Amino acid sequence: MTLQDVGSIGELVGAIATVATLAYLAIQIRHNNRGLDQNSALMRMTYENQIRQDGQQLRALIASDAELSSIWRAGLAGDSDMERTERDRFELLIVNVLNMLKLHHDGMKRGLSANTQPYLLVVASTPGFADWWRRHRGAGSDADFNDWIDSLAQGGLGPAARAPHQGVEPGGK
């Protein structure tokens, strides 16, 4: 066996090792991608669960207090005869709704879910929410979010209202 033969065998072993390494790497990448899919599913479930829980807590709070329920209904109807303390309480509830809408909108932009909170979309299309939004539009710093809320507050029927949540209209259809 010559030195050239030994070199050829070494090259063959090196080529086999390279192919084996690439095959191992491909298997690892495929395995990691499955893990990412599982992580994405877990993230989606966590997101959807959080926004549902937030909505349930808000509705439970309103339902558990007759006075607060009355304020909520009057505020959403745009009742201008509400007392200052009633209006303040209503506005605090609306801030919670706005925060949940922001979470909803951010999730829609990331493709997490199309219909996690239709109730929020209904609230955003009420006269009381529209009035509050006109007075506090600067509360949202994201131009896309502000435009989306504008469209919801105007009845949510335009393309800007449908785009972030893939066709779900305020009525939850």
C-alpha positions as CSV (number, residue, x, y, z in Angstrom):
1,M,0.0,0.0,0.0
2,T,1.4,3.3,-1.0
3,L,1.1,6.7,0.6
4,Q,-1.2,7.7,-2.1
5,D,-3.5,4.8,-1.3
6,V,-3.6,5.7,2.3
7,G,-4.5,9.3,1.3
8,S,-7.3,8.1,-0.9
9,I,-8.7,6.0,2.0
10,G,-8.4,9.0,4.3
11,E,-10.4,11.1,1.8
12,L,-13.0,8.4,1.5
13,V,-13.4,8.2,5.3
14,G,-13.6,12.0,5.5
15,A,-16.3,12.1,2.8
16,I,-18.3,9.4,4.6
17,A,-17.9,11.3,7.9
18,T,-19.1,14.6,6.2
19,V,-22.2,12.9,4.7
20,A,-23.0,11.3,8.1
21,T,-22.6,14.7,9.8
22,L,-24.9,16.3,7.3
23,A,-27.5,13.6,7.7
24,Y,-27.3,13.9,11.5
25,L,-27.7,17.7,11.2
26,A,-30.7,17.3,8.9
27,I,-32.3,15.0,11.4
28,Q,-31.7,17.5,14.2
29,I,-33.1,20.4,12.2
30,R,-36.2,18.3,11.4
31,H,-36.6,17.4,15.1
32,N,-36.1,21.1,16.2
33,N,-38.7,22.2,13.7
34,R,-41.2,19.8,15.2
35,G,-40.4,21.3,18.6
36,L,-41.0,24.8,17.2
37,D,-44.4,23.7,15.9
38,Q,-45.2,22.4,19.4
39,N,-44.0,25.6,20.9
40,S,-46.0,27.7,18.5
41,A,-49.1,25.6,19.4
42,L,-48.4,26.1,23.1
43,M,-47.9,29.9,22.5
44,R,-51.2,30.1,20.6
45,M,-53.1,28.2,23.3
46,T,-51.6,30.4,26.1
47,Y,-52.5,33.6,24.2
48,E,-56.0,32.5,23.5
49,N,-56.5,31.3,27.1
50,Q,-55.2,34.6,28.5
51,I,-57.5,36.8,26.4
52,R,-60.5,34.6,27.1
53,Q,-59.7,34.7,30.9
54,D,-59.3,38.5,30.8
55,G,-62.7,38.9,29.0
56,Q,-64.4,36.5,31.4
57,Q,-63.1,38.3,34.4
58,L,-64.3,41.7,33.0
59,R,-67.8,40.3,32.3
60,A,-67.9,38.5,35.7
61,L,-67.0,41.8,37.4
62,I,-69.7,43.7,35.6
63,A,-72.3,41.0,36.1
64,S,-71.6,40.6,39.8
65,D,-72.4,44.3,40.6
66,A,-75.8,45.6,39.6
67,E,-74.7,49.3,39.8
68,L,-71.6,48.5,37.7
69,S,-73.8,46.6,35.2
70,S,-76.1,49.6,34.9
71,I,-73.1,51.9,34.4
72,W,-71.7,49.6,31.7
73,R,-75.0,49.4,29.8
74,A,-75.5,53.2,30.0
75,G,-71.9,53.9,29.0
76,L,-72.0,51.6,26.0
77,A,-75.3,53.2,24.9
78,G,-73.6,56.6,25.0
79,D,-75.8,58.0,27.8
80,S,-74.7,61.6,28.2
81,D,-76.7,61.9,31.5
82,M,-74.2,59.7,33.5
83,E,-72.8,61.3,36.6
84,R,-69.1,62.1,36.8
85,T,-68.3,59.1,39.0
86,E,-70.4,56.8,36.8
87,R,-68.5,58.1,33.7
88,D,-65.2,57.6,35.5
89,R,-66.1,54.0,36.3
90,F,-67.2,53.3,32.8
91,E,-64.0,54.7,31.4
92,L,-61.9,52.5,33.6
93,L,-63.8,49.5,32.2
94,I,-63.2,50.8,28.7
95,V,-59.5,51.0,29.3
96,N,-59.5,47.3,30.2
97,V,-61.4,46.6,27.0
98,L,-58.9,48.7,25.0
99,N,-56.0,46.7,26.5
100,M,-57.7,43.5,25.6
101,L,-58.3,44.8,22.1
102,K,-54.6,45.6,21.8
103,L,-53.7,42.1,22.8
104,H,-56.2,40.8,20.4
105,H,-54.9,43.0,17.5
106,D,-51.3,42.1,18.2
107,G,-52.2,38.4,18.2
108,M,-54.1,38.8,14.9
109,K,-51.1,40.4,13.3
110,R,-49.0,37.4,14.4
111,G,-51.6,35.0,13.1
112,L,-52.5,33.5,16.5
113,S,-56.2,33.3,16.1
114,A,-59.1,34.8,14.1
115,N,-61.8,34.8,16.7
116,T,-60.7,34.8,20.3
117,Q,-63.0,37.6,21.6
118,P,-66.0,38.6,19.4
119,Y,-67.5,40.2,22.5
120,L,-64.7,42.8,22.5
121,L,-65.4,43.6,18.8
122,V,-69.1,44.1,19.7
123,V,-68.2,46.5,22.5
124,A,-65.8,48.4,20.2
125,S,-68.7,49.1,17.8
126,T,-71.0,50.6,20.5
127,P,-71.8,54.3,20.6
128,G,-70.3,54.7,24.0
129,F,-67.0,53.1,23.0
130,A,-66.9,55.2,19.8
131,D,-67.4,58.4,21.8
132,W,-64.7,57.4,24.3
133,W,-62.3,56.5,21.5
134,R,-62.9,59.9,19.8
135,R,-61.9,61.6,23.0
136,H,-58.9,59.3,23.8
137,R,-57.6,58.2,20.4
138,G,-54.1,59.3,21.4
139,A,-54.1,56.4,24.0
140,G,-53.0,54.1,21.2
141,S,-49.5,54.6,19.9
142,D,-49.6,52.1,17.1
143,A,-51.0,53.6,13.9
144,D,-52.3,50.3,12.6
145,F,-54.0,49.6,15.9
146,N,-55.5,53.1,15.9
147,D,-56.9,52.6,12.4
148,W,-58.3,49.2,13.3
149,I,-60.1,50.7,16.4
150,D,-61.3,53.6,14.2
151,S,-62.9,51.1,11.9
152,L,-64.4,49.1,14.7
153,A,-65.8,52.2,16.4
154,Q,-67.5,53.2,13.1
155,G,-69.3,49.9,12.9
156,G,-66.4,47.6,11.9
157,L,-67.7,46.9,8.4
158,G,-64.8,48.3,6.4
159,P,-61.8,46.3,5.1
160,A,-59.5,47.8,7.8
161,A,-61.8,46.2,10.4
162,R,-61.7,42.8,8.8
163,A,-58.0,42.6,7.9
164,P,-56.4,42.1,11.3
165,H,-58.8,39.4,12.3
166,Q,-59.4,37.7,9.0
167,G,-63.0,38.4,8.3
168,V,-64.5,38.3,11.8
169,E,-66.9,41.2,12.0
170,P,-68.0,42.8,15.3
171,G,-71.1,40.6,15.4
172,G,-68.8,37.5,15.7
173,K,-69.9,36.1,12.3
